[in-house]
């Protein structure tokens, strides 16, 4: 298939690639183009911002993740092609610096690896504050570090005026890397204040902020040059389906997915996989709804329950409904924030205690610093809702909380590289429940989605293992 495509990458985290990406996405939408956004890596936050920026009514596209460490390479190609089909252009935002990935030895998991796998031209974002020729030297180094990574040009961020821009243009021309535009040093172009270093949801970034970034891109960036660069990407060879069935599957069970201000961390392709295996997904709000819909399974993803702990606690009817559902054997899968919600209590950073659903014999304590961050590999030590004993899957941990377990529980996973719930063990499990700190991508091991749906089918039919 042929799809014009770009990756917006940075020299380092904080170089300005999110601001550039949002401005470019909205500028392309203003031209009437159908834009498919992507995010490299295990990020749950930037995709929501991308989806907001690329909003086009009936032609809107949900941003999706491209992760060459979590997922097999052929799967990344399949997911990219499936999402980009029918779009006029695809724009991906990288993670960290262009060449930063799992470790310092290889480019595994990096934006550079994705760019090579998908043959995507790179637009390098350089933080030019206080630099001219040094910025050009950095860009030249990035362009020459790996000859298989094609850097189509540079966008300089935090540029201090027209003279600074001209000096940058001259310096980059000397270095042999074209300057395709700049973002000026302007406080009005900043993103909103962040919770724990993160933007909780796209809804907290106003459309006016994205429009301001798009205005800056249209004024200071050669958007036509970006479109030409995207069009130079060669045709992409797409393998046959490996994740998604070639024919639709009849949806025979209903899974309720927690989705509101407190819970929003889901991989869109993972949700699509559940649907492809026969699940109808319905959203519900642990914060606002008073009862559960009639469902055959529950999926509680990650998010920020600590920010909304008071509202979650006050909704005693929903907490009771979740606890009753678990007691009745409704298949239930919870990740990170979902795990915290299923605990007995959540204790915030100043010691305030909030009652949670009480499904698990846990108390969650918020910490002032990150408790865990990074990729992990889970090894199943027993059969669980998603994995069978001996199977392994890659995932990602990111949380500021720790957990105290109040009575013995069974753990389903040994976590290599992760903190887990307790001493490298993760995944509290019963025959119908799995709750862990690790975020999993169903596309990394599609049997997980199939097993979850099958458990829901057995519950619906009254069959128990």
Protein Blocks (a to p, Z undefined) as FASTA:
>chain_A
ZZdddddddfbehilpmmmmmmmmmmmmmnopacddddedjbfklmmmmmmmmgghjmpc
cdddddfklpcfklmmmmmmmmmgopabdcdddehjfklcfbmmbmghiaklmmmmnopa
cdddddfehiaklmmmmmmmmmmmpmkbccfbdcdehiabjklmmmmmmmmmmnopacfb
dcdddfklpccddeehiafbfklpcfklmmmmmmmmmmmpcfklmmmmmmmpccdddddd
fkbcfbdcddfbdcdddddfklocdcfklmmmmmmnopacddddfklpmbdcddfbdcdd
edjfklmmmmmmmmmmlmmmmmmmmmnopacddehjlmmmmmmbdcdfkopacddehlac
cdddddfbdfbgcddddddfbdcfkbcghiacddddddfbdcddfbdcddfbdcehiabj
nghiahiadfkbccdfbdcdfklommlmmmmmmmmmmmmnopaZZ
